[in-house]
Amino acid sequence: MSEPWWISIIKAVVIVNIVLGLFAYLTLIERKVMGRMQLRYGPNRAGPYGLLQPIADLVKLVRKEAFAPSSAIELPYILAPIVSAFTAIAAFAFIPWGPGWTVHGWRINGEVANVSIGLIAIFALGSIGIYGFIVGGWASESKYSILGSMRTCAQLVSYEVSLALSVLGVVILGRSLNLPEIVARQGSWLPYAAPEFIGLVVFFFGGIAETSRAPFDLPEAEQELVAGYHTEYSGMRWGLFQMAEYINLITLSGLMVTLFFSGWHGPWDIGPIWFLLKTMAVLFVFIWLRTTLPRLRYDQLMRFGWKVLLPVATVNAVVTAALVVAFG
Amino acid sequence: MILASAGNALVWVVWVVAAFSCLGSAVAVVTFSNPFYSALALIGNLSSLAVMYLLLSAEFVAAAQVLVYAGAVVVMFLFVIAYVGPRLETPWSGGPTWQTIGAVAAAGALLVEIVVAVGMQASGSLSHSDKVGAAFGTPAWIGRVFLVDHLLAFEITSVVLLVAAVGGVILGSHTKRAV
């Protein structure tokens, strides 16, 4: 039974808002967790335990004047953060977060968009989102911005290859590019983190680089580039770039849970809650890494991407394919 | 019934928008004097082509189009343009060259193809709706076509791509040794 179109629309609106809320509170969680790891409290002034901090941040960002350099190229400068934020939010639509339910005879699917090419669609949207970072840096007409966007471009293109190859093993095991199907197969077997452990590790490293998180945060290395591609952005335009980065991180964590940790499956029948818990656990590891590891040098980053990660991902995909053909 | 016709109208609206943005961005690619804008217009062109593929229920081709062409290939263009800096003078040097003649010939061939296709469609000899099943355009279907029905052509293509990659490596290492 297929889902009525109006349920799809309501669900899409609800999910977008949940993701945006998750983004807002992820910034708080990150600052809190980093604070505790560095023996301080983190934000604790706005509301009890600083719980209203994201709202205070939002009000501040919206009210702040959005400066633009006088030499900035208007239209691309304004559109760049919008493109990045839009593709980041849109990519989450393909991630399944529940088994789907039937309420009063109406079918509700456990994902916003169930398409046969969900996995490729997420990567495709991600590759369009890169343009926001490049064009934003270029249109700012600033040396730091252009250097930052060049670094972003080189890093994201390099690690995208390893990221896409690392999930190939999962696709071979799941025999599908459809994410709900991959989750269903893991539910009836075991999480692909076990047979595809190497794929998981490659995906994890590739994911850190794709989202420009520490220790791969060279595009935004403060000491070298001020802030990278968004140096010349302020106010909510900067906020949109930040939003794009964090939502990309959420989507990537959700994708990791979907591909390697059997998605919303768990001991009790609480599908979406399992999905949320697993995603938060992955996000915690990302934050943990940021406080633990120092930034790599640029040549180390490139060498690691092309000479370690890519060969490992390729061999992993080939070996998985051979084993599946031999024993599957 | 009303919903179905509304769906049809939606398909038409999407098609018209995609077709015109495809044509518009294609013209923009060759008319912009700043190559950075040309590359941006090319993204628009490739993306609207992907929408057309989606309307033809070729989901996989649409996603691959965005991922490979609109994503990876144009990123390289932008990377190089942003590095080298915009050359604002137009590349047109005047006078017919073999390139111009080739471009005109290719455009003529495309025109003939379009006229033939439209003519065949009008006479009804292009209709193969029985071959377009529910699985048409899915990754599984494309996999079968590539790796079972047309394996030789597929492998030859991969060898050609491998040659291109090796050539790129040789060119790169050669210039390094010369410096």
Interface residues (C-beta under 8 A of the other chain):
Chain A: P76 V115 S116 I117 I120 A121 F123 A124 L125 S127 I128 I130 Y131 I134 V135 W138 I146 S149 M150 C153 A154 V157 E160 S176 L177
Chain B: F36 L40 I43 S47 E59 F60 A63 A64 V66 L67 A70 G71 A72 V75 M76 L78 F79 A82 Y83 T138 P139
